[in-house]
Amino acid sequence: MKSVAVTFFILSAILLLGTIKHLLDISKPGVYPPKQVIKKRAAALAGGGIVCLLVALMLSYMS
């Protein structure tokens, strides 16, 4: 059970780092794809990261 929780922690860290990368890309001028698409991707990655983090916290408290 702990290995599943650790996997979810790692996945949430990767997703949240991806969110940070996309948020930094928004500030760059002349970036492709358009900024609206980058904002949607950042929101999706942040949502997935938060969900994975919550699942990991629940699993770590259960074991």
VOBA-1610 file (N, C-alpha, C; in pm, whole numbers, padded with zeros to 5 digits, always signed):
BEGIN
Met+00082-00119+00000Met+00000+00000+00000Met+00087+00126+00000Lys+00202+00116+00067Lys+00289+00233+00071Lys+00349+00263-00066Ser+00374+00160-00144Ser+00431+00184-00276Ser+00331+00254-00367Val+00202+00225-00348Val+00098+00294-00426Val+00092+00441-00385Ala+00103+00468-00256Ala+00100+00606-00208Ala+00221+00683-00260Val+00337+00619-00259Val+00458+00683-00309Val+00445+00712-00458Thr+00386+00618-00531Thr+00364+00639-00674Thr+00274+00759-00699Phe+00168+00772-00620Phe+00080+00888-00635Phe+00149+01017-00595Phe+00236+01014-00494Phe+00313+01133-00458Phe+00404+01175-00573Ile+00471+01078-00634Ile+00561+01109-00746Ile+00482+01163-00864Leu+00369+01101-00894Leu+00285+01147-01004Leu+00235+01289-00979Ser+00195+01318-00856Ser+00147+01453-00826Ser+00260+01555-00838Ala+00381+01517-00798Ala+00495+01609-00811Ala+00524+01638-00959Ile+00519+01534-01042Ile+00544+01554-01185Ile+00439+01644-01247Leu+00312+01622-01212Leu+00205+01704-01267Leu+00215+01849-01220Leu+00250+01869-01094Leu+00262+02006-01044Leu+00385+02077-01102Leu+00492+02003-01129Leu+00606+02064-01196Leu+00571+02101-01340Gly+00491+02019-01405Gly+00443+02053-01539Gly+00358+02178-01538Thr+00278+02194-01432Thr+00197+02314-01418Thr+00286+02438-01407Ile+00390+02427-01326Ile+00481+02540-01309Ile+00549+02575-01441Lys+00590+02473-01517Lys+00653+02497-01647Lys+00559+02570-01741His+00432+02527-01745His+00336+02592-01833His+00305+02735-01787Leu+00302+02757-01658Leu+00279+02893-01609Leu+00396+02984-01643Leu+00516+02930-01642Leu+00632+03011-01683Leu+00630+03036-01834Asp+00579+02942-01912Asp+00570+02961-02057Asp+00471+03071-02095Ile+00372+03095-02011Ile+00272+03198-02042Ile+00338+03336-02048Ser+00438+03357-01963Ser+00499+03490-01956Ser+00595+03517-02072Lys+00631+03414-02148Lys+00722+03434-02261Lys+00648+03491-02381Pro+00706+03588-02448Pro+00640+03643-02567Pro+00659+03551-02688Gly+00558+03546-02774Gly+00566+03471-02899Gly+00575+03321-02881Val+00507+03268-02783Val+00513+03125-02756Val+00403+03053-02834Tyr+00435+02932-02879Tyr+00336+02849-02947Tyr+00320+02723-02867Pro+00206+02675-02838Pro+00071+02709-02880Pro+00021+02838-02812Pro-00095+02886-02853Pro-00146+03012-02796Pro-00161+03004-02644Lys-00158+03119-02583Lys-00161+03126-02437Lys-00288+03068-02376Gln-00399+03075-02448Gln-00523+03017-02396Gln-00511+02866-02384Val-00445+02804-02480Val-00425+02658-02475Val-00330+02622-02360Ile-00228+02703-02341Ile-00134+02677-02232Ile-00203+02691-02098Lys-00293+02789-02084Lys-00366+02806-01958Lys-00455+02686-01930Lys-00520+02632-02035Lys-00604+02514-02017Lys-00522+02393-01976Arg-00406+02377-02038Arg-00318+02266-02003Arg-00268+02279-01859Ala-00232+02401-01820Ala-00184+02424-01683Ala-00294+02394-01582Ala-00417+02433-01614Ala-00528+02405-01523Ala-00554+02255-01513Ala-00546+02185-01624Ala-00568+02040-01623Ala-00458+01969-01544Leu-00334+02011-01563Leu-00224+01950-01489Leu-00235+01980-01339Ala-00274+02101-01305Ala-00289+02136-01163Ala-00401+02056-01100Gly-00512+02041-01171Gly-00623+01961-01117Gly-00583+01817-01096Gly-00515+01759-01194Gly-00469+01621-01180Gly-00367+01605-01069Gly-00279+01703-01055Gly-00180+01698-00949Gly-00241+01705-00811Ile-00342+01790-00796Ile-00408+01803-00666Ile-00486+01676-00632Val-00553+01619-00732Val-00628+01494-00708Val-00532+01382-00669Cys-00421+01370-00740Cys-00324+01265-00707Cys-00264+01287-00568Leu-00240+01413-00533Leu-00187+01443-00401Leu-00286+01406-00292Leu-00413+01436-00312Leu-00515+01400-00213Leu-00528+01249-00199Val-00524+01177-00312Val-00531+01031-00306Val-00409+00975-00232Ala-00293+01031-00259Ala-00171+00985-00193Ala-00178+01011-00043Leu-00230+01127-00004Leu-00243+01157+00139Leu-00341+01062+00207Met-00452+01034+00141Met-00549+00940+00198Met-00489+00801+00213Leu-00417+00756+00112Leu-00356+00624+00118Leu-00247+00617+00225Ser-00173+00724+00242Ser-00066+00722+00342Ser-00124+00725+00485Tyr-00238+00788+00504Tyr-00299+00788+00636Tyr-00369+00656+00667Met-00414+00585+00564Met-00481+00458+00586Met-00384+00347+00623Ser-00261+00356+00578Ser-00167+00248+00605Ser-00080+00278+00727
//
